[in-house]
């Protein structure tokens, strides 16, 4: 499906879908000492309690599992001394959200990875403007990743609307919503991804999900 500019009501519902995810992350019981599967079940329950459905099955990937782009939550116990990726989205009145946040352990290598990802995301968001092309943003992303010695494993983002993954055709236009989601994944070690929802507006990008702390 090709992503389209959002009408006023659609944008309001998209923002509500983002707020629902903010509430889930804020109110969630501590994930540590629980299985990934149990944490994912709580996320699904809290989304439904707010009158929404899931825009996709939530990802909870801890420890080495965070080194995979799309990990399916399993029986592994989530531990505070390991990285954890939380990738979740709600669908509210037909409009989707898609947000990823991290738990970063007290480890120098992971903290550097987290800082690198945040800096890349800031740079890319600043270029997410009317007239920009997603393929050009991808080229910038690849250059930034290469400079840091990381491998690119997926696109920098995707359109967002009635479907959680929508294709963006041509240059960005006002009122399009897309994600910007740089990520690093190292097999048998772990990974880091931060994903935010961006609305393209007349005066530049607006980060819809900016109110949600980057670290959980």
Steps between C-alpha positions, in 0.01 A plus 500: 500500500628847411514743793284811465483838677286483812175688536446685828303220667746236376791695648316530831445125510864438406612721789261318733649167389843637595375620840364153569850357454641769728250394768592133457871564548438734793266265687660167414609282791879464515600253227802368689478145627211420264499320167490693173173322425344618827607862444359491145169364636479790746564747216216349297267511801578864580445604138157334497407657836532842334247420231750416227628193322858419405641629174738200514609240753737670748869413503681452829859397424749473785869419521633329188148489359521878450761426233219386268289751308165327557519270799191309616464524881574171670580346836827688555502694827545876462796618709600850606866442411409433134362716217129475425315617188130588542333546160125555525209668333128564547219539251243757606192563286680367197831686542827337602794589721843335495760589765819333625672571830800346676624389834876557495711318761789657686750389237740729314457337158120504515490857627720612210271314258197675651665845471599428139145400409349809663739731314423331169129527564526872581688559173252301294193656660635847422505398130147355506344799328262577218668409171746253652507146361514188714771349280717806563443468875605137466822606330577740786421224748736257326779760505451573871499130584811432295689779676425333834591155374147359511317292239162611363235232549178678398347815354520817705123525516160445340169671451239467771124528481217250485768237452807485721729470197411716203704584191601861447487590133700801384614800708355556846197725516333683787294290742671175412594294807802271495741332737871565543661194660879458493617172647816302568491120530799286594449124494576320827542835677191720477357804334338841528214666310312824559189570294290815496198619304556813291236728350621710205372854547534831320778623729681169532474164676294451815584199717162366607650254748761735646322510838596136566842465670754329274619269776266270694 
